[in-house]
Amino acid sequence: IGKNHYEVFPEMPRKWRDVHQQALHGFVEHNNQDRFTRLDGSVCHTSWECRPWYDADGKIGGIILYSDVITERVRILKEAKEQVEQEKKQLEAVLSNIDVGVVVIDMKGDAFHVNDAIARIFGYKDKSALPLNASVFESLFQFFSYPERKEIPPDKWPLERLFRGETVNKEKCVIRRLATTGRDRIVEHHGTTIRNAKGEPEYQLLMVADITERQQAEEELRKTKEFAEKEQAKWLTVLDHVSNGVVVFDTSMNQIYANNMQARMHDLIKGEETQLSSDFVSRNFVVQTFPGNRDLPHDEWPAVRVLAGEHLEGETYCVKRLDRSSEVIVMFSGAPVYNTRGEVELAVIVSSDITAQVEREKQDKLMQERIEQTQRLESMGVLAGGIAHDFNNLLMAILGHADIALMKLTQPSPVAIDLNNIKTASSRAADLCTQLLAYSGQGKIVDKEFLLRRLVSEMTQMLKTSISKTCVLNLNLEEQLPMTIGDSSQIRQIVMNFVINSSDAIGDSNGTINITTSSMNCPLEYFTDDYLIKPL
């Protein structure tokens, strides 16, 4: 214990060490008859099988070696072929030295030959202590079926069945010696009838092999495999409940696993999540760069790059499924899985569907641009209001001085015409200041009568300068409109807002903005509950 296997058995040849390494790489090696020369020059033959065992994660944890020294068996078979008739005593000696228990019973039920191996199997030191009387033997032992472990009655024990002419061939059972505790042995029986030259049954030969250790190892292997399968099922269930898509590709780009999120992400139907051929994947899926939407060649696909040994971390692509017309924007991360030889065996890809996130970011960016534009307009309004206030003060001074100059004229003069023109121009400039104040929202609410057609006409120049260069402003103003009562500055602001919003809606495209004024008679029934203000 604690020593290296090769230290304990230094005579172990190189070929067996190579077999161990092959098993550690996932191969199962066996040889039914292997010649082995020891350090002292002696030769033995073995029958062996070497296979890997796996831990709960499916990784190779070590090797299991089943071996049986068959040197004596080989020698026996060789000598038996040469002297089967002449050397019966030598055959008996050979049978006495093999590990397989042998008992030969004549047709009267008397033991003709037993070896020490069968005595050891039944818990005795040698054959001299083995009870050969049938009734005594039945009182000391119990037989149970394997693996069910149901008790077998004595009349169905292997030797009894042989006497009845039944076949006993590699039948397994459990033998329990009642005089001891914990002495259950798993054995394998093989029996045959030895006939004389006349073809009459002369002896019953029963061979018993103790396979307890082998069966225990196989049972442990079975339990380990069941445990691994349960663990795998548990983790697959966990993966089916994560919010990210998980997909696994083999080295041929066949998809061998996809969790529920991956299946929903790419519209995989029942069965497609566990097996999709590389041909199906390449024929029905397209991977594009994002942004830009440039088709990637197959050797640049994320899974192909991971199979080449790359690690991916947060790379974004657009994935389209052509046969379903579906499209998702996906963020990929991936890593290769290596086998014991250091070769890439699988590619594991974890993906996140960020289609909704990209759309939200797009909308947020658009909203931010609109907010910034509104802020710019507000800043322009504040600036326009300040300029209008200052300019209005200057206009008041001009109008005042023009009135004073007119009052000082004592007789009709050509200068009066110029002074009146100054007053008219100043009044129009004051109206422009009023419009600027209305645009900036700083005007005062003054209800008075005005013509809507004239108000819109006076705003034409300002409206044209406020809209996009790709827009055309058309006016369709009715001549015979009744007078309107209200704050003309607020009406100007409403018209201005309508026109600017229309220009923003058109954007960089070519378009036309039409302003139409008209009148209509509205009966009382026209005003439904949708109107906030009811007529008096």
Secondary structure, DSSP 8 states (H G I E B T S, - for coil): --S-HHHH-TT--HHHHHHHHHHHTT--EEEEEEEEE-TTS-EEEEEEEEEEEE-TTS-EEEEEEEEEE-HHHHHHHHHHHHHTTT-HHHHHHHHHTSSSEEEEEETTS-EEEE-HHHHHHTT-SSGGGS---HHHHHHHEEEEETTT--EE-GGGSHHHHHHTT--EEEEEEEEEETTSSS--EEEEEEEEEEE-TTS-EEEEEEEEEE-HHHHHHHHHHHHHHHHHHHHHHHHHHHHTTSSSEEEEEETT--EEEE-HHHHHHTT--TTTTT-B-HHHHHHHEEEEETTT--B--GGGSHHHHHHTT--EEEEEEEEEETTTTEEEEEEEEEEEEE-TTS-EEEEEEEEEE-HHHHHHHHHHHHHHHHHHHHHHHHHHHHHHHHHHHHHHHHHHHHHHHHHHHHHH--S--HHHHHHHHHHHHHHHHHHHHHHHHHHHT-----EEEE-HHHHHHHTHHHHHHHS-TTEEEEEEE-SS---EEEEHHHHHHHHHHHHHHHHHHHTTS-EEEEEEE------GGG--TT-SS---
